[in-house]
């Protein structure tokens, strides 16, 4: 199944179930981790529907959605058995906090509509400026499916650099536009964004193909005021770009690279954007990690830069994700949000994960297809 990211997925925590490494997912180990992390506090969580977590160290690379809450039945190689597994995401809608201290800012200060603030927040001062920034914007600003020349082969090609290009994506101080252009074109990214455009109709701005450039993102008048922002493209780890380089998102490369536009929107450039979005979705690979190195601090680099830009929550991935499964997950998540029949971003993602697992052909049963994405930040009501 084609994917949107790294040819070398980040290392999982020592002993973690191998959801993304091409091996059979170890449900017994996933249950053992659940017993150590979650089971001891289940009494406290009784009756709760949304679980906020703040993890550190190796756990930042492990999406809790894939933990198994009861002893697994059947063989891990049996898709039917895996399909009946009791996952943690079925018990709770999940969201991760970048830090405990960030909760007040996410719930009280970064709120476009003061009526949406958490009970008890004083939004009279700080939120007023934020509300003005978000006034009159489109519901959705979506950029991606860049024009690239690499051939996409379902099941073989992914949203990543190839081994011979890994770590060599720069020419001097700028990204090498020819090497970026050689990355695989992503047909499902185009279908995904077109579907989101139909979901939000006239309230959406969708920019695709030749128009989806780094310049367009930086100059956008919609991104600063949009309630939802989606980038659907290749996500590159710092280690894939080059020595001492930053992670970034790939857009349609220009003919000649400049400081303004070399086809790679890096973490530091993201931090300079202005946003008032309730949710930014990075529909690409490895967007939750700063690098592919073991022990790298979680949610630094590319993901954290969107909080600096003003986002209230992020949807980011922990490994190289399936192009088709990710497209379905994003469409379902935003469809749930737009209909308003599922409260909050965390619950919308929870329902979307179930939809992907239950997809008619059964090809997305494994958590490697549906569990890569984590909601980071304010989960919504």
N, C-alpha and C positions, 0 to 999 in steps of 0.2 A: 504494500500500500504506500503510495507516494506520501512524502512528508514535507514540512515547511522549515527545516532547520538543520541542525548540526549533523555532519556525517559521523562525528564522534560525540555522543551524548555525554553530559556531565556525569561524573561518577556519583553513584548513589551512596547514601550513608553506609558505613560498614555493616554488613548483615541485612541490609534492607531488601525487600522483595524486588525482583528485577522486572519492573513494569516496562522499562523502555529500552532494555539492552538486547532485545531479540530472543531472550530465553523464556522458558515457561514461567508464568507468574506463580510465585510460591505463596499460596493462600494460607498455609499453616503458619508460616513465618509472619504474614500480615496479621493473623489472629494473635500470635504471641506478642507482637508489638502493641496491638490494641489492649491486651490484658495488662500490659505494663503501664501504658500511657493514659488510657481512657477509663478502663473498667474500675480502677480504684475511686474515681470521682463520679461514677454513674448516679449514685444516690443524690448528689448535689444537682445533677443535671436533669433530674426527673421532671418531666413536663415541659422542658425547654425545646424549642423548635430550631433556634439558630444558635450556633456555638462559635464564639469568638476565641481565637487562640493567639498566643504570642510565643513563638518557638525560637530557638537559638542553635548555633552549632550545626551539626550534621542534619538535624531535623528540618532545617530550612529547605533541604533538597527532597523532602518526602511529603508529598501531598497527602493529607490525612484522609481524604475521601476514599482511598483504596484500602484502608484497614478493614479487616473482616471481624465482625462482632460475635461470631459463634464458630465453634469447630466446623471447618469445611467438610462437606460431604463429596464423595466421588474423587476422581482423578483430576489433577490440574490440567491435564491434556485433553480433558473432555469438555468441549464447549458448552454442552447442556448442563453439566455440573457447575461450571464457572458462572453460567447465567443465573443460577439459583442462589448464589452466594449472598449472605447478608452483609452488605457493605455499610460502613459508617455513614456515608453520604445519604443512605436511606433513612437513617435515624435523625440526622441533623443537617440543616443547611449550614455550610461552613464558610467562615471568613477569617483571614489572618490579619493581625495588626502588625504594621511595620515596627511599632514599639508601643508599650503601654501608654506612654506619655502622649502619643499621637491621637488618642481616642477623643480628647476634648476638641482638638482642632478639626478632626474629621466630622464630628457630630455637631459642633456648635459654630465654628468659625467659617469653614469652607462650605457654606450652604447658600446656594443661589436664591432659594425661597425660604425666608425665615420660618414659614409655617412648616417646613420639612425638618426643622431642627429637632434634636432629641429633647424630650421633656426635661425642663430644668436648665436649659441653656439660656444664657443672656446674649441675645443676638442684636441688641439695639445698636451697638457700635461696630464691632468687627465685621459682622455679617452684612451690614448695610452696603459697604463698598463692594463686597463680593456679589451681592444681589444685583447691584448696578452693572457689574461686569458681565453678568450672565443674562441681562435683560435683552429681549428681542432676538435672541439667537435661534438658529435652527435646532431641531431636535437631534439630528444626527449629522456628523461630519465624518465621512469615510474615504480613506485614501489607500490605494494599493493596486495589486495586480499589475506591477510595472512591466514595461516592454523590455523583455530579455530574450536572448537568442538561444539559450540552451534548450535542448529537447526534453520535454517532460514524458517520462515513461512510467505509467502507473505500476506501482509495486517495486520499482527500481530507483526512480528519481525522487529526490526530496528537496525541501526548501533549505538548501545548504550549499556550502562550498564543497567542491570535490577534493579528494585527498591531495591531488597535485597542486591545488591552489591554496590549501589551508595555510594560514600564517603569512600569506604573500599578497594580500589584497591592497597594499599601499604602494604607491610610487612616490617616493620622497615624503612630503608632509600631507599629501592628498591621496584619497582612494584611487586605485587604478580602475578607471572607467571601463576598460576593455575586459578586465577580469570580472568586474561586476556584471557586465553585459553578457558574459558567458554563462551566468547562472541560469538555471532552468526556469522557463516561463511557467506560471502557475494558473492553470485554467480554473481550478476550483476557487481560487481567491477571487477571480473575476465573477464567477457565478454567485459566490457568497455575498459580495458587496452589492451586486445588482439585486439580489433578493432582499437585502437590508434596505436598499433604496425603495423597493416596492412596499416594504412593510411600513416605512415612515412617509412615503409619498412626497407631497410638496414640502414637507418639513425636513427633507433630507438633502444634503449635498454629497454626491458620490463622484469621486474623481479617479479615473482608471487609465491604464495604459500609458500612452505618450504624455498625457497631461499629469500623471502622478509622479511629479518630480520633487526633489528636495526643495527647490525654489518655491513650488506651489504650496508645500506644507508651511514653509516659513512665512510666506506672504498671505496665507489664508485669513480671510475675515470671518470665516465660519468657526474655525477651530477654537478661537478664544471664547466664544459664547455658546457653543453647542453643548447640549446636555450630555450627549454620548459621542465619543470619538473612537473610531475603529481604524487600525492600520493592519492591512492584510497583505503580507509580503514575506520575504526572507528575513529572518533574524540571525545576526551573526554574533557569536561570542567574541570576546576580546582576543582570545587565543587563535581564532580563525582569521582575524583581520591582520594581525602582525604583532611583533614584539612591542610591548609598552603601548599598545593601541587600546581604543575604547570599543565596547560593543555598540552595535547600531542596527538600524533598519534600512533595507535596500529599497531605493526608488529608481525610476527610469534614469539611467546615467546620461549626462550631457555628452556632447561630442568632445568637449574639452573641459577638464576639471578646473574648478575655481574654488576659492575659499568659501564662497556662498553655496556652491552646488558641485559636489563631486560624486553624487549618487548615493552617499551613505550618511544618513542622519544619525550622528553619534550621540552618546549620552549627554555630553556637555552642551551640545546644540539643543537637545530636547529641553534641558533645564532652562534655557533662555526663552522657550515658548511661553505664551500666556494662555492659561486655560481656566475654565470654571466648570469643568465636566463632572457630573456625578459618577461617570464610569468611562474609563479609557480601556479599550480592549486591544491587546497586542496579539493579533492573530498570526503568530509566527512561532518559531522554535526557540527554546531556551531563554525566553525573555524574563524569567524570574531570577536568573543567575548572572553574576558579573563575569564569570569565566568558566571554563571547563576543568579547572584545576581542583583537586581534592582540597577541602578545607576553605574554599573561597567563601567569603561572607555572603550570606543570602540577602536578596533584595537590595543589593547595592548596584551600582552601575546603571544600566538602562532603565530598569524598573523604578528605582528610587528617584531618578531624574524627573519622572512624570509627576511625582508628588511635589517636587520642587516647583514644577510648572503650574501646579494648582489643582490637580485631580483629587477627587475624594476617594476614589477606589480604582483598582486596576484588575484586569483579567490577564494573567500572565502564565506562561508555560514552563514546565520543569524539564522537558526533554524534546527530542525531535518528534514532531507531531504529524499524524496522518493528514494529508491534504483534504481528503474527502470527509473523514470523521470530524475534523476541525471545522470545516465549512458547515456541516450539519449542526454541530454544537453551537456555533455562533448564531446561525439563523434561528435556532430554537430558543436560545437564551434571550435574544432581542425580541423575538416574537412574543415570548412570555411577558417581557417587560412592557412592550407596547400595548398589549391587550389589557394590562392592568388586572388580570384575573389571578395573577400570582404575585403576592406582595413581596417587594424587595428584590434586590439584585442577587443576594445569596440564594434565595428560594427559586428564582428564575433559573440560575445555573444548576441548582440541584435537580430541578425538573428536566432541564435539557440533558443532563448526564444520563438520566433514566431513559429518555427518548433515544439517545444514541445507542445505549446498551441494547435496547429492544428493537433496534432497526431491523426491518423485515428479513433481511438475508442472514442475520446472525453474525456478520463479519466483524462487528465492533464490540463483541462481548468482553474481550479482555480489557482490563483497566489501562493498558498502554494506549488505547484509542480514546477513552473518555475521561481519564483521571488526571491528565497532564496539567490541566488548567486549574489555577487557584485564584480565588477572589481575595485580593489584598486591600484592606481599608474598610470603610464603613459599609456594612452589609445591606443597608436600606431597611425599611420597616417590615 
